[in-house]
Amino acid sequence: MSLKRALVFLLTFTFSQIVIDTEGKCLLPPPSANFTLTGYYGLWYEAGKIQTAGGAIFEKDCVCTTIQVEPKKAGKPGDSSALNSCRKSSPSGKYLNATGQLTTMNPPGKWKEGFFVAVPKVDYTVIYLDKDFAVEYDCSDFLGLYTNYCIHIMARVSNPDPAKIQALLKFAEGLGLNVDKLPFKTTMQKGCW
């Protein structure tokens, strides 16, 4: 990403944070009881998400969204990177990507995620994981003035079972993570691959 684009992103992100005021604060759900790094690493297709406006700056018009999670070659064990990629508005739209740096926390399955030096890091937790699906919750709270959060439901295939997606959505909602009662948005994956 060029310096100009990074500055525009930072200013947009900062402004959006000023005008967004959610009722809740970041919650601290535990990571999935069966979380393993090897189980989480690899390519995920985003099935859908619940996301505040501040968290949606990068993903606002995204379709064909994928997340490639990999271990970092340097750093502490568990430090990872998450390459978030998508197409803008349509499968043939502009390719967008942003790589989050995941700094491991305890217990395993929790990280601090950062994209740019001047942007505050977010809490990033894998709250559900099996061989085919993952649910990730990330959240940032700035001085109690605003809270941004995302709940991402991801699958190893681009056309996952809708019943399983609904069950995972119910699971995340049952944890009380969607404090603003935002709608779930299915991520278009048709025609992407």
C-alpha positions in Angstrom: 0.0 0.0 0.0 1.4 3.4 -0.9 2.1 6.1 1.7 -0.7 8.2 0.2 -3.3 5.4 0.5 -2.1 4.6 4.0 -2.6 8.2 5.1 -6.0 8.4 3.4 -6.9 5.2 5.2 -5.7 6.5 8.5 -7.5 9.8 8.2 -10.7 8.1 7.2 -10.4 5.6 10.0 -9.8 8.3 12.5 -12.7 10.4 11.3 -15.0 7.5 11.3 -14.1 6.7 14.8 -15.1 10.2 16.0 -18.6 10.0 14.5 -19.3 6.4 15.6 -20.5 5.8 19.1 -21.6 2.3 20.0 -23.4 1.4 23.2 -21.0 -1.4 24.2 -17.4 -2.0 25.0 -15.2 -4.7 23.7 -16.0 -8.0 25.2 -13.3 -10.7 26.1 -14.7 -14.0 24.9 -12.5 -17.0 25.4 -10.9 -18.6 22.4 -12.2 -21.8 21.0 -11.5 -24.7 23.4 -10.1 -26.8 20.6 -8.0 -24.0 19.0 -4.7 -25.0 17.5 -2.4 -22.8 15.3 -2.2 -25.5 12.7 -6.0 -25.8 12.6 -6.3 -22.1 12.0 -3.5 -21.6 9.5 -4.4 -21.6 5.8 -7.0 -20.1 3.5 -10.4 -19.2 4.7 -13.4 -17.9 2.7 -15.5 -15.3 4.5 -19.1 -16.6 4.6 -20.4 -13.4 6.2 -19.9 -10.8 8.9 -21.4 -8.5 11.4 -19.4 -5.3 11.4 -19.5 -1.7 12.7 -18.9 1.1 10.3 -15.4 1.8 11.5 -14.4 -1.8 11.1 -15.9 -1.8 7.6 -13.6 0.9 6.1 -11.5 -1.6 4.3 -14.3 -4.1 3.6 -17.2 -1.8 2.8 -17.8 -3.0 -0.8 -15.9 -6.2 -0.7 -17.0 -9.5 -2.3 -14.9 -12.6 -2.8 -13.3 -12.1 0.6 -10.6 -14.5 1.8 -8.2 -14.5 4.7 -4.9 -16.3 4.5 -3.5 -16.9 8.0 0.2 -17.9 8.2 2.9 -18.1 10.8 5.5 -15.3 10.8 9.1 -16.3 10.2 10.3 -14.0 12.9 8.9 -13.2 16.3 7.4 -15.2 19.1 5.9 -18.6 18.6 2.3 -18.0 17.5 2.9 -14.6 15.9 1.2 -14.7 12.6 -0.1 -12.7 9.6 -3.6 -12.5 8.2 -3.8 -11.4 4.5 -7.3 -10.1 4.0 -8.1 -10.0 0.3 -11.2 -9.1 -1.7 -12.6 -7.6 -4.8 -14.4 -4.3 -4.8 -18.1 -4.6 -5.6 -17.9 -7.5 -8.1 -15.8 -10.6 -8.8 -14.0 -8.6 -11.6 -13.6 -5.5 -9.4 -10.4 -4.0 -8.2 -8.3 -6.3 -6.0 -7.9 -5.0 -2.5 -5.7 -6.5 0.3 -4.5 -5.6 3.7 -2.2 -7.7 5.9 -2.8 -7.7 9.6 0.1 -8.5 11.9 -1.1 -10.9 14.7 1.0 -10.7 17.9 0.2 -13.7 20.0 -1.4 -13.4 23.4 -2.4 -15.9 26.0 -4.3 -18.2 25.9 -3.6 -19.4 22.3 -6.3 -18.2 19.9 -6.0 -14.6 21.0 -3.8 -12.0 19.3 -3.4 -8.2 19.0 -3.9 -7.3 15.3 -2.3 -4.3 13.8 -2.3 -3.0 10.2 -0.5 0.4 10.4 1.8 2.0 13.0 -0.6 4.9 13.9 -3.8 2.8 14.0 -4.6 1.2 17.3 -4.3 -2.5 17.5 -7.5 -4.6 18.0 -8.2 -7.6 20.1 -8.5 -10.6 17.7 -9.9 -13.9 19.0 -10.9 -17.1 17.3 -14.0 -18.0 19.3 -14.9 -21.1 17.3 -12.7 -23.5 15.2 -13.2 -26.9 13.6 -11.7 -28.4 10.5 -14.2 -26.7 8.2 -15.2 -23.4 10.0 -13.9 -20.6 12.1 -15.5 -17.6 13.8 -13.3 -14.7 14.6 -14.2 -11.7 16.8 -12.1 -8.6 16.7 -12.7 -5.4 18.7 -11.2 -2.0 19.5 -12.3 0.4 22.2 -10.9 3.9 22.3 -11.0 5.6 25.7 -14.6 4.5 26.1 -15.7 6.9 23.4 -16.3 4.4 20.6 -16.1 0.7 20.0 -15.6 -1.1 16.7 -16.1 -4.8 16.3 -16.4 -7.5 13.7 -17.6 -11.0 13.8 -16.4 -13.0 10.8 -17.7 -16.4 9.9 -15.3 -18.3 7.7 -15.2 -21.6 5.9 -12.6 -23.7 4.1 -14.8 -23.7 1.0 -16.4 -20.9 -0.9 -19.9 -22.4 -0.8 -20.4 -23.6 2.9 -23.5 -25.2 4.3 -26.1 -22.4 5.1 -27.4 -24.3 8.1 -23.9 -24.4 9.6 -23.5 -20.7 9.0 -26.8 -20.0 10.8 -25.7 -22.2 13.7 -22.4 -20.4 14.0 -24.2 -17.0 13.8 -26.5 -18.2 16.6 -23.5 -19.3 18.6 -21.8 -15.8 18.3 -25.0 -14.0 19.0 -25.4 -16.2 22.1 -22.1 -14.9 23.5 -23.6 -11.3 23.4 -20.8 -10.1 21.0 -23.2 -8.1 18.7 -23.8 -5.4 21.3 -25.3 -3.0 18.7 -27.6 -5.7 17.2 -26.1 -5.1 13.7 -27.3 -7.2 10.8 -25.4 -10.2 9.5 -24.2 -9.7 5.9 -23.5 -12.7 3.7 -20.3 -12.3 1.7 -20.8 -12.9 -2.0 -18.5 -15.7 -3.2 -20.4 -16.8 -6.3 -18.5 -16.2 -9.6 -15.2 -15.5 -7.7 -13.4 -18.7 -8.3 
